Amino acid sequence: MTYKQLKNKIKEEQKALAKQITRGKFLRKLVNQKTQTDEEKSFYGDYTNRIWYVTKGLSSEYRAIHVAYCTFFNDTPMEKIEPNPRSGNFFDGSLCSFCLKEWGEIAKTWVKDEETVRVSANGS
């Protein structure tokens, strides 16, 4: 897998995750739960509190992957990714660290002739 392929794969996964979050937020309203399919009921649950909980978890996952993506591909520091986080908005960095480690392992396998790889702006 090349640099560009990995980057595009992560972008597509983020888009799919964003669609799940959007649908989950829509289903949190009781009136909208009437349109819920059986597949969505098994994924989100079939009552408001469960749907809210699953959607919140998806949002946290999206946030962690977004931070890892910006850090890995753009070498952006956390202060620039989220300059003014809300108080009480806890960030669990374990998924972020896992993604960075996994992507770093993939980066080690890249052949330098295939494509220029920019892992950090510092030249390391």
C-alpha positions in Angstrom: 0.0 0.0 0.0 1.4 3.4 -1.0 1.2 6.7 0.9 -1.6 7.9 -1.4 -3.6 4.7 -1.1 -3.4 4.7 2.7 -4.5 8.4 2.8 -7.4 7.8 0.5 -8.5 4.6 2.4 -8.6 6.6 5.7 -10.5 9.4 4.1 -13.1 6.9 2.8 -13.4 5.3 6.2 -13.9 8.8 7.8 -16.6 9.6 5.3 -18.5 6.3 6.1 -18.1 7.0 9.8 -19.5 10.6 9.3 -22.5 9.1 7.5 -23.1 6.8 10.4 -22.9 9.7 12.9 -25.3 11.8 10.8 -27.8 9.0 10.6 -27.5 8.3 14.4 -28.1 11.9 15.2 -31.2 11.8 13.0 -32.5 8.7 14.7 -32.2 10.2 18.2 -35.5 12.0 17.7 -38.3 9.6 18.6 -40.4 10.7 15.5 -37.5 9.7 13.2 -37.1 6.2 14.7 -40.1 5.1 12.7 -37.8 5.1 9.6 -35.2 2.9 11.2 -34.4 -0.3 9.4 -33.8 -3.7 11.1 -30.1 -3.4 10.3 -29.9 0.1 11.9 -31.8 -1.3 14.9 -29.2 -3.9 15.4 -26.4 -1.4 15.0 -27.7 1.7 16.9 -30.3 0.0 19.1 -34.0 0.8 19.1 -34.4 3.3 21.9 -33.2 6.9 22.2 -30.7 6.5 25.0 -28.9 3.6 23.3 -28.9 5.5 19.9 -27.4 8.6 21.7 -24.8 6.4 23.3 -23.7 4.7 20.1 -23.6 8.0 18.2 -21.5 9.6 20.9 -19.0 6.7 20.7 -18.9 7.0 16.9 -18.2 10.7 17.3 -15.3 10.0 19.7 -13.9 7.5 17.3 -14.1 10.0 14.4 -12.4 12.7 16.5 -9.5 10.4 17.5 -8.9 9.2 13.9 -9.1 12.8 12.7 -6.4 13.9 15.2 -4.3 10.9 14.2 -4.7 11.7 10.5 -3.7 15.3 10.9 -0.8 14.4 13.0 0.5 11.6 10.8 0.0 13.1 7.3 0.3 16.8 8.0 2.5 16.8 11.2 -0.1 19.2 12.7 0.2 19.7 16.5 -2.8 19.1 18.7 -3.0 22.8 19.6 -3.7 23.6 15.9 -6.2 20.8 15.4 -8.3 21.8 18.4 -7.2 25.2 19.5 -10.1 25.8 21.9 -11.6 22.5 23.1 -14.7 22.7 25.3 -14.1 22.2 29.0 -15.1 18.7 30.0 -14.6 17.4 26.4 -12.2 14.6 27.3 -10.0 13.3 24.6 -9.0 9.6 24.8 -5.7 9.3 23.0 -5.6 5.5 23.0 -7.3 5.1 19.6 -5.2 8.0 18.2 -2.0 6.3 19.4 -3.1 3.0 18.0 -3.8 4.5 14.6 -0.4 6.3 14.6 1.4 3.1 15.5 -0.5 1.0 12.8 0.0 3.6 10.1 3.7 3.9 11.1 4.1 0.1 10.6 2.5 0.4 7.1 4.8 3.4 6.3 7.9 1.2 7.0 6.9 -1.0 4.2 6.7 1.7 1.6 9.2 1.6 -1.2 10.9 5.0 -1.7 10.8 4.7 -5.4 7.0 4.4 -5.5 6.2 7.8 -4.1 7.6 10.5 -1.9 6.6 9.9 1.6 6.2 12.8 4.0 5.8 11.6 7.5 6.9 14.7 9.2 7.8 18.3 8.3 11.0 18.1 10.3 12.6 15.7 7.7 12.6 12.7 10.0 
